[in-house]
Amino acid sequence: MLDLAFSTEDLAHTRFAFSPAWEIVASVRVLNQPGEHALHLPWVKRATAALGEAGLDIALLRELVPLRHLPGFLAGTPSTPLPELADELADLRDVPARVVRREVDAMAVPRSPALNRFHRDPEAGLERLATLMEAYWDLVLAPDWPRIRALLEADVLHRSRLLARGGAAELFNDLTPMVRWRGGTLSVAHRHLHAAVPLDGRGLVLVPSAFVWPRVFSKTDPRWQPVLRYPPRGIATLWETGTAAAPGALAAVVGRGRAMLLAELAAPASTSELARRTRLSAGAVSQHLGVLKAAGLVSGHRAGRHVLYARTRAAEVLVGGVPEVDC
């Protein structure tokens, strides 16, 4: 159990961020242990095939992502809410050699010749690693990034609403059953870590992560702002290819397309994501959403470059309160 002690200043410096570099690291961990990440098996199959066809050797990445004690330099704390991968890789290339050696020494795993070479010449090693991470991203993560990012953005929107409604307690207690807020302390259930860490005014960066599921990861090293990485809300739907069934009675009132969109909006989503899920055209989705918004059944909220749509309270009553019947 990790106990993070918060002050008022820590709460003031708590923020959300995404991290493409972290998704690389976490997804490699999934490839290393696919049996523990059944939810991601559709992606694992595609990624394994793509890596094989391209002949991309990710052995160095695999070795740097052991079961325990991930090197902190692999994915530093995001300095902005929506960092670009290129910026995170630039930061990776600038990690001091002494930090690299210290982190590799602490891994407590047998070193291969490649890892020894990385340890001997960290500067050249970081350049090779950054190039490898970029190639890996382009091959197996970039195609799915719009889908993943939409899920992460929807999660942050949901958490922001909880914070506005119920403060820090409601925000933290809704993250995951592995995290609990009690009396100014955030307790994180880790398997192999038992410590009490005061945040000392540094705050906490909350990073929703698709590939961290089903666990949470934290980093409290004083060289970086503390980070908590957790699975986003709605993660179980990430790789689904079907669509939610439109409630029959509701479809009879508002139409099948609009009822289907309301059913899909159990979590906020963008127009493009809704089009992918429902297989309606983006234009049709946009038109339906306009009608639903005018009727007070959905609301739109800008998140970065996208607008996320969510059901209103009135829509929640309609979707949840109408029994399924045949049309």
C-alpha positions as CSV (number, residue, x, y, z in Angstrom):
1,M,0.0,0.0,0.0
2,L,1.3,3.5,-0.9
3,D,-0.1,6.3,1.1
4,L,0.2,9.8,-0.4
5,A,-0.2,12.6,2.1
6,F,-1.9,15.7,0.6
7,S,-1.7,19.3,1.8
8,T,-3.9,22.1,0.5
9,E,-1.1,23.1,-1.8
10,D,-0.9,19.6,-3.2
11,L,-4.6,19.7,-4.1
12,A,-4.0,23.0,-5.8
13,H,-1.3,21.5,-8.0
14,T,-3.1,18.3,-8.9
15,R,-3.9,18.0,-12.6
16,F,-4.7,15.7,-15.5
17,A,-2.5,14.8,-18.4
18,F,-2.1,12.2,-21.2
19,S,1.2,10.5,-22.1
20,P,1.8,8.8,-25.5
21,A,5.3,7.8,-24.3
22,W,3.7,6.0,-21.3
23,E,1.2,4.2,-23.5
24,I,4.2,2.8,-25.4
25,V,5.8,1.6,-22.2
26,A,2.5,0.1,-20.8
27,S,1.6,-1.5,-24.1
28,V,5.0,-3.3,-24.2
29,R,4.3,-4.6,-20.8
30,V,1.0,-6.0,-22.2
31,L,2.9,-7.7,-25.0
32,N,5.3,-9.2,-22.4
33,Q,2.4,-10.6,-20.4
34,P,-0.7,-10.9,-22.7
35,G,-2.2,-13.5,-20.4
36,E,-2.7,-10.9,-17.6
37,H,-4.4,-8.4,-20.0
38,A,-7.2,-10.4,-21.7
39,L,-9.1,-7.2,-22.5
40,H,-6.3,-6.1,-24.8
41,L,-6.0,-9.4,-26.7
42,P,-7.5,-8.0,-29.9
43,W,-4.8,-5.4,-30.0
44,V,-2.1,-7.9,-29.0
45,K,-2.9,-10.1,-32.0
46,R,-2.8,-7.1,-34.4
47,A,0.4,-5.6,-32.9
48,T,2.2,-9.0,-32.8
49,A,1.4,-9.5,-36.5
50,A,2.4,-6.0,-37.5
51,L,5.7,-6.2,-35.6
52,G,6.4,-9.6,-37.3
53,E,5.6,-8.3,-40.8
54,A,7.7,-5.2,-40.4
55,G,10.6,-7.1,-38.8
56,L,10.8,-4.5,-36.0
57,D,13.0,-5.8,-33.2
58,I,11.8,-4.4,-29.8
59,A,14.0,-6.6,-27.6
60,L,15.6,-3.5,-25.9
61,L,12.1,-2.1,-25.1
62,R,11.0,-5.5,-23.8
63,E,14.1,-5.7,-21.5
64,L,13.5,-2.2,-20.2
65,V,9.9,-3.0,-19.2
66,P,10.3,-5.7,-16.5
67,L,7.5,-7.0,-14.3
68,R,8.5,-4.7,-11.5
69,H,10.4,-1.4,-11.1
70,L,10.0,0.3,-14.4
71,P,12.8,2.8,-15.0
72,G,11.5,6.2,-14.4
73,F,13.2,7.8,-17.3
74,L,11.2,5.7,-19.8
75,A,8.2,8.0,-19.5
76,G,8.7,11.2,-17.5
77,T,5.9,13.2,-15.9
78,P,4.0,15.0,-18.7
79,S,4.7,18.7,-18.4
80,T,1.5,19.7,-20.3
81,P,-2.0,18.2,-20.4
82,L,-1.6,16.9,-24.0
83,P,2.0,16.4,-24.8
84,E,3.1,15.3,-28.3
85,L,5.1,12.1,-28.6
86,A,8.0,14.0,-30.3
87,D,8.3,16.3,-27.2
88,E,8.3,13.4,-24.8
89,L,11.0,11.6,-26.8
90,A,13.1,14.8,-26.9
91,D,12.9,14.8,-23.1
92,L,13.9,11.1,-23.1
93,R,17.0,11.9,-25.2
94,D,18.0,14.6,-22.6
95,V,18.0,12.3,-19.5
96,P,21.4,12.5,-17.8
97,A,23.6,9.5,-18.1
98,R,23.9,9.1,-14.4
99,V,20.2,8.8,-14.1
100,V,20.0,6.1,-16.7
101,R,22.7,4.1,-15.1
102,R,21.1,4.4,-11.7
103,E,17.7,3.3,-12.9
104,V,19.1,0.4,-14.9
105,D,21.1,-0.7,-11.8
106,A,18.0,-0.7,-9.8
107,M,16.1,-3.0,-12.1
108,A,17.3,-6.2,-10.4
109,V,17.1,-8.3,-13.5
110,P,19.9,-10.2,-15.4
111,R,21.4,-7.9,-18.0
112,S,21.6,-9.0,-21.6
113,P,24.5,-7.8,-23.9
114,A,22.2,-5.2,-25.3
115,L,21.2,-3.8,-21.9
116,N,24.9,-3.8,-20.9
117,R,25.7,-1.8,-24.0
118,F,22.9,0.6,-23.1
119,H,24.3,1.0,-19.6
120,R,27.8,1.7,-20.8
121,D,26.8,4.4,-23.3
122,P,23.5,5.9,-22.1
123,E,23.6,8.8,-24.6
124,A,23.8,6.6,-27.6
125,G,21.4,4.1,-26.0
126,L,18.8,6.8,-25.4
127,E,19.0,7.8,-29.1
128,R,18.5,4.2,-30.2
129,L,15.6,3.8,-27.7
130,A,13.8,7.0,-28.8
131,T,14.1,6.0,-32.4
132,L,12.8,2.5,-31.6
133,M,9.9,3.9,-29.5
134,E,8.9,6.2,-32.4
135,A,8.9,3.3,-34.9
136,Y,6.9,1.2,-32.5
137,W,4.4,4.0,-32.1
138,D,3.9,4.5,-35.8
139,L,3.5,0.8,-36.4
140,V,1.2,-0.5,-33.6
141,L,-0.2,2.5,-31.6
142,A,-0.7,5.4,-34.0
143,P,-3.5,3.6,-36.0
144,D,-5.5,3.2,-32.7
145,W,-4.5,6.5,-31.1
146,P,-7.7,8.5,-32.1
147,R,-9.8,5.7,-30.5
148,I,-7.6,5.6,-27.4
149,R,-7.4,9.4,-27.1
150,A,-11.2,9.7,-27.3
151,L,-11.5,7.3,-24.4
152,L,-8.9,9.2,-22.3
153,E,-10.5,12.6,-23.1
154,A,-14.0,11.3,-22.1
155,D,-12.5,10.1,-18.8
156,V,-11.0,13.4,-18.0
157,L,-14.3,15.2,-18.8
158,H,-16.1,12.8,-16.4
159,R,-13.5,13.3,-13.6
160,S,-13.7,17.1,-14.0
161,R,-17.4,16.9,-13.5
162,L,-17.0,14.8,-10.3
163,L,-14.4,17.3,-9.0
164,A,-16.8,20.2,-9.6
165,R,-19.7,18.4,-8.0
166,G,-18.1,16.7,-5.0
167,G,-14.5,17.9,-4.6
168,A,-11.4,15.8,-4.2
169,A,-13.0,13.0,-2.3
170,E,-15.6,12.2,-5.0
171,L,-12.9,12.5,-7.7
172,F,-10.4,10.2,-6.1
173,N,-12.8,7.6,-4.8
174,D,-14.3,7.2,-8.3
175,L,-10.9,6.5,-10.0
176,T,-10.7,2.8,-9.3
177,P,-11.3,0.4,-6.4
178,M,-7.5,0.3,-5.9
179,V,-7.5,3.9,-4.9
180,R,-9.1,5.4,-1.8
181,W,-9.2,8.9,-0.3
182,R,-9.4,9.2,3.5
183,G,-8.7,12.3,5.6
184,G,-6.2,14.0,3.3
185,T,-4.4,10.7,2.3
186,L,-4.7,8.9,-1.0
187,S,-4.1,5.2,-0.5
188,V,-3.0,3.2,-3.6
189,A,-3.1,-0.6,-3.4
190,H,0.2,-1.8,-4.8
191,R,1.2,-5.5,-4.7
192,H,4.9,-5.0,-3.7
193,L,5.1,-1.4,-2.3
194,H,4.5,-0.3,1.2
195,A,5.3,3.3,1.9
196,A,4.0,6.6,3.2
197,V,5.0,9.6,1.0
198,P,4.2,13.2,1.6
199,L,3.8,15.1,-1.6
200,D,5.4,18.2,-0.1
201,G,3.5,20.7,-2.3
202,R,4.4,19.0,-5.6
203,G,0.8,17.9,-6.2
204,L,-0.1,14.8,-8.3
205,V,-0.5,14.3,-12.0
206,L,-3.4,12.0,-12.8
207,V,-2.8,10.1,-16.1
208,P,-5.6,7.9,-17.5
209,S,-4.0,5.1,-19.4
210,A,-5.5,2.5,-21.7
211,F,-2.8,-0.1,-21.3
212,V,-2.3,0.2,-17.5
213,W,-5.5,-1.9,-17.0
214,P,-6.2,-3.8,-14.8
215,R,-3.6,-2.2,-12.4
216,V,-2.5,1.3,-11.4
217,F,1.1,2.6,-11.5
218,S,2.6,5.4,-9.5
219,K,5.8,7.3,-9.5
220,T,7.0,9.3,-6.5
221,D,10.7,9.8,-7.3
222,P,11.6,13.3,-6.2
223,R,13.2,14.0,-9.6
224,W,9.7,14.1,-11.2
225,Q,6.3,15.4,-10.1
226,P,4.4,12.5,-8.6
227,V,2.2,10.6,-11.1
228,L,-0.7,8.2,-10.7
229,R,-1.6,6.2,-13.8
230,Y,-5.0,4.5,-13.7
231,P,-7.4,2.7,-16.2
232,P,-10.0,5.1,-17.7
233,R,-13.7,4.8,-17.4
234,G,-15.2,2.7,-20.2
235,I,-12.0,0.8,-20.9
236,A,-14.0,-2.4,-21.5
237,T,-15.4,-0.9,-24.6
238,L,-12.1,0.1,-26.2
239,W,-11.7,-2.7,-28.7
240,E,-15.4,-3.4,-29.3
241,T,-16.4,-3.4,-32.9
242,G,-20.2,-3.8,-32.4
243,T,-22.7,-1.2,-31.4
244,A,-24.9,-0.8,-28.4
245,A,-28.5,-1.8,-29.0
246,A,-31.0,1.0,-29.4
247,P,-33.8,0.8,-26.8
248,G,-36.8,-0.3,-28.9
249,A,-39.4,2.1,-27.4
250,L,-37.0,5.0,-27.5
251,A,-36.1,4.3,-31.1
252,A,-39.8,4.4,-31.9
253,V,-39.9,8.0,-30.5
254,V,-36.6,9.6,-31.6
255,G,-35.6,7.3,-34.4
256,R,-33.2,4.3,-34.5
257,G,-30.1,6.4,-35.3
258,R,-30.6,8.9,-32.4
259,A,-31.6,6.2,-30.0
260,M,-28.4,4.3,-30.9
261,L,-26.3,7.4,-30.3
262,L,-27.9,8.0,-26.9
263,A,-27.2,4.3,-26.0
264,E,-23.5,4.7,-27.1
265,L,-23.1,7.9,-24.9
266,A,-22.9,5.9,-21.7
267,A,-19.5,7.7,-21.6
268,P,-18.7,10.9,-23.5
269,A,-17.5,10.5,-27.0
270,S,-16.6,12.5,-30.1
271,T,-18.4,12.6,-33.4
272,S,-15.7,10.5,-35.1
273,E,-15.7,7.9,-32.3
274,L,-19.5,7.6,-32.5
275,A,-19.4,7.2,-36.3
276,R,-16.8,4.4,-35.9
277,R,-18.9,2.6,-33.3
278,T,-22.3,3.0,-34.9
279,R,-21.1,2.8,-38.5
280,L,-23.1,5.8,-39.4
281,S,-21.5,8.5,-41.5
282,A,-19.8,11.4,-39.6
283,G,-22.3,13.7,-41.3
284,A,-25.3,11.7,-40.1
285,V,-23.9,11.5,-36.6
286,S,-23.3,15.3,-36.5
287,Q,-26.9,15.9,-37.8
288,H,-28.4,13.6,-35.2
289,L,-26.3,15.2,-32.4
290,G,-27.5,18.6,-33.4
291,V,-31.1,17.6,-33.1
292,L,-30.5,15.8,-29.7
293,K,-28.6,18.9,-28.4
294,A,-31.5,21.2,-29.4
295,A,-33.9,18.8,-27.6
296,G,-31.7,19.0,-24.4
297,L,-30.7,15.4,-24.6
298,V,-27.0,15.8,-25.2
299,S,-24.4,18.5,-24.3
300,G,-21.1,19.2,-26.0
301,H,-17.8,20.1,-24.3
302,R,-14.5,20.9,-26.0
303,A,-11.6,18.7,-25.0
304,G,-8.4,19.6,-26.8
305,R,-9.0,19.5,-30.5
306,H,-12.3,17.6,-30.2
307,V,-15.8,18.2,-28.9
308,L,-17.1,15.4,-26.6
309,Y,-20.8,14.8,-26.4
310,A,-22.5,13.5,-23.3
311,R,-26.0,12.5,-22.3
312,T,-27.9,15.0,-20.1
313,R,-29.9,14.1,-17.1
314,A,-33.1,14.0,-19.2
315,A,-31.4,11.5,-21.6
316,E,-30.2,9.3,-18.7
317,V,-33.9,9.0,-17.6
318,L,-35.0,8.2,-21.2
319,V,-32.3,5.6,-21.8
320,G,-32.4,4.0,-18.4
321,G,-36.1,4.2,-17.8
322,V,-37.5,2.8,-21.1
323,P,-37.8,-1.0,-21.1
324,E,-36.6,-2.9,-24.1
325,V,-39.5,-3.9,-26.4
326,D,-39.8,-5.2,-30.0
327,C,-40.7,-2.6,-32.6
